[in-house]
């Protein structure tokens, strides 16, 4: 037998299929896996002793906002390392309807404003998936796959107009989507609570989801409402996927706000019934009761209807602020009113780059300290930061989170928004938290169930060929962990604190995390996802 590059011996393997754990050696040659009998004694250039440890496939984070983390500054490097240290070997970005591609050159400035308010500076856009991949993949340690954002398509074709798209505009969006999916984008995403996606009708999204279905790639959606109208929003998503013949992925499934607490009993039952009826439907979830998004998303959607610069100009007008206050108090039809369903005391500033002193504090406390109304404070902060403010919203209940985590239809995500400041700890802690808290401490899931939700299940959902399993010939993306010690270290005050118990992480057979040390190896790249075979399309 040809000598191995690496032999991992003595460990217990959890292979990502959900099958029971077993003992075996794992060999790596030319970045690919070879499963061997336990204590095989195979010749190898390097040997890792995994006695007492568990070997799993690399974790796949199916929902991130890590689209624009390229760069060599210290802050971006720290943000890139956070998921890697907990075993994430592939991130899927382009979620919630916002991606930095495909953006025709003539609309780049308009879309760049949207991208900047989402990801922070530098706000880059790219005409194609290939150009995005070339810019982001040069020095990565782990892999990135990317969805195409419907909001980006709409901003590039329609702009921020509060109207339905014309037939010609829908076709232009479909053409841009088709080109990106052909080039290797992983699917279509929507964020139907965010501008400009909020302006789209159901028929527009069906037309785009049909394009995704033609490529055998999923329709991934941040529902139009995750609060009091979550059930009707879920029905819309099911209608879209059914009409389009597309697989449906419900992003970061939650029932947030006091008016929807407990509704996961019904929403998960609805997912199960839709799947029994033949729809390929699944969801993902992060293991926290707080969410995170842009501060401007707390305001009525008309505020950003004409784009970021127009929003910032309007927020200086006292009559606009009074209208915002009235809409927050009364609500608007079809609008997910986070503040109205909770309160400013549950909204905490996570990132305000030029005002770091406000990070970690609630809007209610910050406004009180200034002696101003919370809406006035928010408008002033958005103006000072050019719209680039991220918040954390404490809006969910633990029993709902656990119910979604335990569902056989769910997989694990971080929904990480990796921006400087005090980001949500889910970016650095989600996977370790599931393994430590919900598997070992609470017993909500078995280790094999949890690993399946992090590896084999998402790899199949997003067409990540020969990844997500410990199987002969598969890519050697691996995690070696101590199940007795694995625990998340990230907190709301120390959001990038690393986990414990993750001993080694390999990407394409190269060690990128070795104990407490991150190595210089940079084998990661942007993955081009091929179209799926027809037999795999549209059915569970």
Secondary structure, DSSP 8 states (H G I E B T S, - for coil): ---EEEEEES-EEE-SSS---EE-EEEEETTEEEEE-TT----EEEEEE-TT-EEEE-EEE-SB--TT--S-SHHHHHHHHHHHHTTEEEEEE--TT--S----GGGHHHHHHHHHHHH-SS----SSHHHHHHHHSTT-SSEEEE-EEHHHHHHHHTTT-SS---HHHHHHHHHHHHHHHHHT--EEEEETTSTTGGG--HHHHHHHHHHHHHTT-EEEEE-S-SSTTHHHHHHHHHHHHHHHT--EEETT----STTTTTTHHHHHHHHHHHHHTT--EEEEE-S-SEEEEEGGGGS-GGGGTT-HHHHHHHTT-HHHHHHHHHHHHH--TT---TTTTS-GGGEEEEEETT-GGGTTSBHHHHHHHHTS-HHHHHHHHHHHTTT-EEEEEE---HHHHHHHHH-TTEEE---B---SSS--THHHHHHHHIIIIIIIIS-SS-HHHHHHHHTHHHHHHTT-TT-SS--TTSB--EEEE-TTT-B----SSSTT---BSEEEEEETTEEEEETTEE-S-----B-------GGGSS--
